[in-house]
Amino acid sequence: MITALRRSVYPLVALPVGLWSLALALIGRWEAAWAAQRSTLRSLLAVGPPMPARRRLLAFLLVGLPVNVAAFAVAGYVWLLLPMNWAYPLRSGETETAWGGPTMAGAWTFHAVVGTLVFVVVGMPLLMALAWLQGRLARTLLTG
């Protein structure tokens, strides 16, 4: 379960780390750019290729950018659903027409349970698929 959670975070952090690494590479700090990528890939995806040639690293950072943008958008939405439903009373005071209403306790419980189930049943597999795609891209572009 911990590994699945760790992998499901990668689509969310790949974009900021990728942008930081690209900025470092563009100013000539290749080792620092690779260190940022390597630590993220190893800790979250368990992908640990050796330092690639500069052109391979640059290709990975540029080709991965649109993939990371799309993954970030999806992951941001999926990860936002969880706290948004857990904190239902903070975002909506309406209980008369809310699912689980008419009481706040019923609406809160319903949103927390259903939001968590949707995250686990739909969100986690989607995030794992995105992480797999990003890991595959890393293995393909950084090695070989």
Backbone as numpy.savetxt, mean C-alpha at the origin, in Angstrom:
# Nx Ny Nz CAx CAy CAz Cx Cy Cz
-0.37 -14.04 9.24 -1.19 -12.84 9.24 -0.32 -11.57 9.24
0.76 -11.60 10.02 1.65 -10.44 10.07 2.28 -10.21 8.70
2.68 -11.28 8.03 3.28 -11.16 6.70 2.28 -10.56 5.73
1.02 -10.99 5.80 0.00 -10.44 4.91 -0.21 -8.95 5.17
-0.24 -8.57 6.42 -0.38 -7.14 6.73 0.82 -6.34 6.24
2.00 -6.91 6.43 3.22 -6.23 5.98 3.19 -6.06 4.47
2.82 -7.11 3.75 2.77 -7.02 2.29 1.68 -6.05 1.84
0.59 -5.97 2.57 -0.51 -5.10 2.16 -0.19 -3.62 2.38
0.86 -3.32 3.13 1.28 -1.93 3.33 2.15 -1.45 2.16
2.81 -2.38 1.47 3.73 -1.99 0.41 3.08 -1.10 -0.67
1.86 -1.43 -1.17 1.28 -0.54 -2.18 1.07 0.89 -1.69
0.97 1.06 -0.40 0.77 2.39 0.16 2.08 3.17 0.28
3.17 2.50 0.58 4.44 3.20 0.79 5.36 3.19 -0.44
5.03 2.40 -1.44 5.91 2.31 -2.62 6.02 3.64 -3.36
4.95 4.40 -3.42 5.00 5.68 -4.15 5.90 6.70 -3.46
5.71 6.99 -2.17 6.62 7.97 -1.56 8.07 7.52 -1.55
8.31 6.23 -1.30 9.70 5.74 -1.31 10.26 5.79 -2.73
9.44 5.47 -3.71 9.88 5.53 -5.11 10.21 6.95 -5.55
9.38 7.90 -5.16 9.65 9.30 -5.51 10.93 9.80 -4.84
11.11 9.42 -3.57 12.32 9.81 -2.85 13.55 9.19 -3.52
13.46 7.93 -3.87 14.58 7.24 -4.52 14.88 7.84 -5.88
13.85 8.20 -6.62 14.05 8.82 -7.94 14.74 10.17 -7.78
14.33 10.94 -6.80 14.99 12.23 -6.56 16.46 12.03 -6.20
16.73 11.05 -5.35 18.12 10.76 -4.98 18.93 10.31 -6.20
18.34 9.46 -7.03 19.05 8.97 -8.22 19.34 10.12 -9.19
18.38 11.02 -9.34 18.57 12.12 -10.29 19.64 13.10 -9.85
19.93 13.17 -8.56 21.02 14.05 -8.12 22.33 13.28 -7.95
22.33 12.01 -8.37 23.55 11.23 -8.37 23.81 10.42 -7.12
22.89 10.34 -6.20 23.07 9.56 -4.98 22.47 8.17 -5.16
23.11 7.39 -6.04 22.60 6.07 -6.43 22.56 5.09 -5.27
23.58 5.10 -4.43 23.62 4.16 -3.31 22.50 4.45 -2.32
22.24 5.71 -2.06 21.16 6.08 -1.14 19.80 5.73 -1.75
19.67 5.93 -3.05 18.42 5.57 -3.73 18.18 4.07 -3.63
19.23 3.29 -3.86 19.10 1.84 -3.77 18.83 1.39 -2.34
19.46 2.05 -1.37 19.26 1.68 0.03 17.79 1.87 0.44
17.18 2.95 0.00 15.76 3.18 0.31 14.88 2.11 -0.32
15.16 1.79 -1.59 14.38 0.76 -2.27 14.61 -0.61 -1.64
15.87 -0.93 -1.41 16.21 -2.26 -0.88 15.56 -2.50 0.48
15.63 -1.51 1.37 15.06 -1.71 2.70 13.54 -1.89 2.64
12.89 -1.15 1.77 11.44 -1.29 1.63 11.07 -2.63 1.01
11.78 -3.01 -0.05 11.51 -4.29 -0.70 11.76 -5.46 0.24
12.86 -5.41 0.97 13.19 -6.52 1.88 12.23 -6.61 3.04
11.95 -5.50 3.67 11.13 -5.55 4.89 9.66 -5.82 4.61
9.13 -5.33 3.49 7.70 -5.49 3.24 7.37 -6.60 2.25
8.23 -6.86 1.27 7.94 -7.88 0.27 8.87 -9.08 0.31
9.89 -9.03 1.13 10.89 -10.10 1.20 11.54 -10.34 -0.15
11.76 -9.27 -0.90 12.47 -9.31 -2.17 13.80 -8.62 -1.94
14.90 -9.32 -2.16 16.19 -8.73 -1.86 17.24 -8.94 -2.92
17.06 -8.37 -4.11 18.11 -8.51 -5.13 19.33 -7.68 -4.76
20.50 -8.06 -5.28 21.70 -7.23 -5.04 21.56 -5.91 -5.79
22.45 -4.99 -5.48 22.37 -3.68 -6.12 22.49 -3.83 -7.63
21.48 -3.31 -8.34 21.51 -3.43 -9.80 22.38 -2.35 -10.43
22.57 -2.48 -11.72 23.24 -1.42 -12.46 22.38 -0.16 -12.40
23.01 0.98 -12.57 22.29 2.24 -12.46 21.13 2.33 -13.45
21.34 1.85 -14.66 20.27 1.92 -15.67 19.08 1.04 -15.27
19.35 -0.10 -14.63 18.26 -0.97 -14.16 17.48 -0.32 -13.03
18.20 0.31 -12.12 17.53 1.00 -11.02 16.69 2.15 -11.54
17.23 2.93 -12.46 16.48 4.03 -13.04 15.26 3.52 -13.80
15.42 2.44 -14.55 14.28 1.83 -15.27 13.21 1.39 -14.28
13.63 0.76 -13.19 12.67 0.32 -12.17 11.92 1.50 -11.57
12.64 2.57 -11.27 12.00 3.73 -10.66 11.04 4.43 -11.63
11.41 4.50 -12.91 10.55 5.18 -13.88 9.37 4.32 -14.33
9.62 3.04 -14.61 8.53 2.14 -15.03 7.59 1.87 -13.86
8.15 1.80 -12.66 7.33 1.54 -11.49 6.49 2.72 -11.04
6.82 3.92 -11.49 6.12 5.11 -11.04 4.61 5.07 -11.34
4.17 4.81 -12.59 2.72 4.77 -12.82 2.04 3.61 -12.08
2.74 2.49 -11.94 2.19 1.35 -11.19 2.03 1.76 -9.73
3.02 2.43 -9.18 2.96 2.87 -7.79 1.88 3.92 -7.57
1.65 4.79 -8.53 0.59 5.79 -8.41 -0.78 5.10 -8.34
-1.01 4.16 -9.25 -2.29 3.43 -9.25 -2.45 2.61 -7.97
-1.39 1.94 -7.56 -1.45 1.13 -6.35 -1.69 2.00 -5.12
-1.07 3.18 -5.08 -1.26 4.10 -3.96 -2.71 4.56 -3.87
-3.31 4.86 -5.01 -4.71 5.31 -5.02 -5.64 4.21 -4.49
-5.45 3.00 -4.97 -6.29 1.89 -4.51 -6.02 1.58 -3.04
-4.75 1.49 -2.66 -4.39 1.16 -1.28 -4.85 2.25 -0.32
-4.72 3.50 -0.73 -5.18 4.58 0.13 -6.67 4.48 0.42
-7.44 4.16 -0.60 -8.88 4.01 -0.42 -9.20 2.81 0.47
-8.55 1.69 0.21 -8.82 0.48 1.00 -8.42 0.69 2.46
-7.23 1.26 2.70 -6.80 1.48 4.08 -7.63 2.56 4.76
-8.21 3.50 4.02 -9.04 4.53 4.61 -10.40 3.98 5.05
-10.89 2.95 4.38 -12.18 2.37 4.74 -12.22 1.87 6.17
-11.14 1.31 6.63 -11.10 0.71 7.96 -11.31 1.75 9.07
-10.46 2.77 9.19 -10.71 3.75 10.26 -11.98 4.57 10.04
-12.36 4.75 8.77 -13.57 5.52 8.50 -14.81 4.80 9.06
-14.85 3.49 8.96 -15.98 2.75 9.49 -15.88 2.52 10.99
-14.68 2.37 11.50 -14.52 2.23 12.95 -14.92 3.51 13.67
-14.65 4.63 13.05 -14.96 5.93 13.66 -16.27 6.48 13.11
-17.22 5.63 12.84 -18.49 6.05 12.24 -19.15 7.20 13.00
-19.22 7.18 14.34 -19.89 8.30 15.03 -19.22 9.66 14.80
-17.93 9.65 14.52 -17.23 10.92 14.29 -17.53 11.51 12.92
-17.86 10.66 11.97 -18.09 11.18 10.62 -19.56 11.40 10.32
-20.46 10.79 11.12 -21.88 10.96 10.88 -22.64 10.87 12.18
-23.46 11.83 12.43 -24.29 11.80 13.62 -25.66 11.20 13.32
-25.91 10.91 12.07 -27.20 10.39 11.63 -27.35 8.92 12.02
-28.40 8.60 12.76 -28.63 7.20 13.13 -29.99 6.70 12.71
-30.91 7.58 12.41 -32.28 7.15 12.06 -32.30 6.32 10.79
-31.56 6.74 9.78 -31.57 6.01 8.51 -30.29 5.21 8.28
-29.40 5.20 9.26 -28.13 4.49 9.10 -28.33 2.99 9.23
-27.52 2.24 8.52 -27.56 0.79 8.67 -27.16 0.44 10.09
-27.93 -0.39 10.74 -27.66 -0.76 12.11 -28.36 0.14 13.11
-29.00 1.23 12.62 -29.69 2.17 13.49 -30.98 1.55 14.01
-31.71 2.24 14.76 -31.78 3.67 14.99 -30.87 4.17 16.12
-30.19 3.28 16.84 -29.31 3.76 17.91 -27.89 3.92 17.38
-27.12 4.80 18.04 -25.73 5.01 17.64 -24.91 3.75 17.86
-25.18 3.02 18.93 -24.44 1.79 19.21 -24.66 0.77 18.09
-25.87 0.64 17.64 -26.15 -0.30 16.55 -25.50 0.11 15.25
-25.59 1.40 14.92 -24.97 1.90 13.69 -23.46 1.76 13.75
-22.87 2.07 14.89 -21.43 1.96 15.07 -20.98 0.51 14.95
-21.66 -0.37 15.62 -21.32 -1.80 15.55 -21.44 -2.32 14.14
-22.53 -2.00 13.47 -22.72 -2.48 12.11 -21.61 -1.99 11.19
-21.31 -0.71 11.25 -20.27 -0.16 10.37 -18.89 -0.72 10.70
-18.60 -0.90 11.97 -17.29 -1.45 12.34 -17.15 -2.89 11.88
-18.17 -3.70 12.09 -18.10 -5.12 11.71 -18.08 -5.28 10.19
-19.00 -4.62 9.51 -19.06 -4.75 8.05 -17.82 -4.12 7.39
-17.38 -2.99 7.90 -16.18 -2.36 7.35 -14.95 -3.25 7.51
-14.82 -3.90 8.65 -13.70 -4.81 8.88 -13.80 -6.03 7.97
-14.99 -6.59 7.84 -15.17 -7.76 6.96 -14.86 -7.42 5.50
-15.31 -6.27 5.05 -15.02 -5.86 3.67 -13.52 -5.67 3.49
-12.86 -5.08 4.48 -11.41 -4.90 4.41 -10.70 -6.25 4.32
-11.10 -7.20 5.16 -10.44 -8.51 5.20 -10.77 -9.34 3.96
-12.03 -9.36 3.55 -12.46 -10.25 2.46 -12.15 -9.67 1.09
-12.27 -8.38 0.92 -12.06 -7.77 -0.40 -10.75 -6.98 -0.45
-10.53 -6.15 0.55 -9.38 -5.25 0.53 -8.04 -5.95 0.63
-7.91 -6.87 1.57 -6.62 -7.56 1.74 -6.21 -8.35 0.49
-7.10 -9.14 -0.12 -6.68 -9.81 -1.36 -6.30 -8.84 -2.48
-7.00 -7.73 -2.57 -6.67 -6.73 -3.58 -5.30 -6.12 -3.31
-5.03 -5.79 -2.06 -3.72 -5.25 -1.70 -2.61 -6.27 -1.91
-2.89 -7.53 -1.59 -1.89 -8.58 -1.80 -1.59 -8.76 -3.29
-2.62 -8.65 -4.12 -2.41 -8.74 -5.58 -1.56 -7.57 -6.09
-1.83 -6.39 -5.59 -1.02 -5.23 -5.98 0.43 -5.40 -5.52
0.61 -5.88 -4.30 1.97 -6.11 -3.78 2.68 -7.17 -4.61
1.96 -8.21 -5.01 2.57 -9.26 -5.85 3.02 -8.65 -7.17
2.16 -7.83 -7.79 2.51 -7.19 -9.07 3.73 -6.30 -8.91
3.78 -5.53 -7.85 4.92 -4.65 -7.63 6.19 -5.45 -7.33
6.06 -6.53 -6.59 7.22 -7.39 -6.33 7.73 -8.05 -7.60
6.81 -8.48 -8.44 7.18 -9.10 -9.72 7.91 -8.09 -10.60
7.41 -6.86 -10.62 8.06 -5.80 -11.39 9.47 -5.56 -10.87
9.64 -5.56 -9.55 10.96 -5.35 -8.95 11.90 -6.49 -9.33
11.44 -7.73 -9.21 12.31 -8.87 -9.56 12.68 -8.85 -11.04
11.74 -8.49 -11.89 12.01 -8.49 -13.33 12.96 -7.38 -13.74
12.74 -6.17 -13.23 13.56 -5.04 -13.68 14.90 -4.90 -12.95
14.99 -5.40 -11.74 16.21 -5.20 -10.98 17.21 -6.34 -11.13
16.78 -7.49 -11.58 17.68 -8.64 -11.73 17.76 -9.05 -13.20
18.75 -9.83 -13.48 18.83 -10.49 -14.74 19.39 -9.80 -15.86
